[in-house]
Amino acid sequence: MKNKEEHHEEPAIENLVQEQKDFIADEVKRITRPLNIKREFVEQILNNLPILIKIANLNMDTKQISEFIFLAKNDIGRANDSDRNNDLNNALFDLQQSIEKIVKAYGMRLGIIENPQVEVGHNTPKVYLKLLEKTEELYNIPEIFGIKPDIKAINDFKALIMNNKAKIEFDKYAPVFLNAFKNVLKQFNRKTSKMEIRKVLREVKKKYEIDILRLCRLHIYFSFFLCPFAIITSPYAIDPRYSIEHKYKELNLIKHYLEIQRNLKDLIAYI
């Protein structure tokens, strides 16, 4: 049986080929670029009402979704306890577990996945990949926010999420992702507070019982917070259990842990 030190593999980012490094840099820029809600925002929403209605009335496994949310709350609670006790290994592991369950709950809620254990496992960025592949079916919210990757970008993303060394590289961008998410949500709230937009959205909610603002905010949480932090945390689904104590104290995940868990708790309550 291998001991803890032998089991752990160093990130070795220098072993990544330049093409992988370039893609990581491009992906960070794409996810963190300023939100640019199109002028045709309301028009696009109205044009996609049939899809919205379909999604709002999906036959989903609400019991499984509720269980994921319940377990995610427990995981973040354990992560907080471990963080207070300076038990970084368990704090990191339980943070990853909480994010994993919320990503799966979100994917099931929007019909992106049906069987998370089989379709996703511990590699939660796969849910985001499935979203990109189903963009045309998901009322074009990604396109409204300027998220419309081409086939090459999707293929690059497939390669990225299968490479733990590449995903570990994302840790240094954690504070960038946090600031981008905060700014995107702020911009969205400001732009959708305009009277003409609110009026249309109220009418849609009244007539079709669809809260478009809520669906949009969920997508923002997913694309600008959950997606990047699913990438950053996914290598630690198992690794912390076999690493030497305090191995991760220099990670940005740990340095910015409090802000990450606050956003996660807000999202859990919001869902």
Secondary structure by P-SEA (a helix, b strand, c coil): cccccccccccccccccaaaaaaaaaaaaaaccccccccaaaaaaaaaaaaaaaaaacccaaaaaaaaaaaaaaaaaaaaaaaaacaaaaaaaaaaaaaaaaaaaaaaaaccccccccccccccaaaaaaaaaaccccccccccccccccaaaaaaaaaaaacaaaaaaaccaaaaaaaaaaaaaaaaaaaaccaaaaaaaaaaaaacccaaaaaaaaaaaaaccaaaaaaacccccccccccccccccccccccaaaaaaaaaaaaaaac
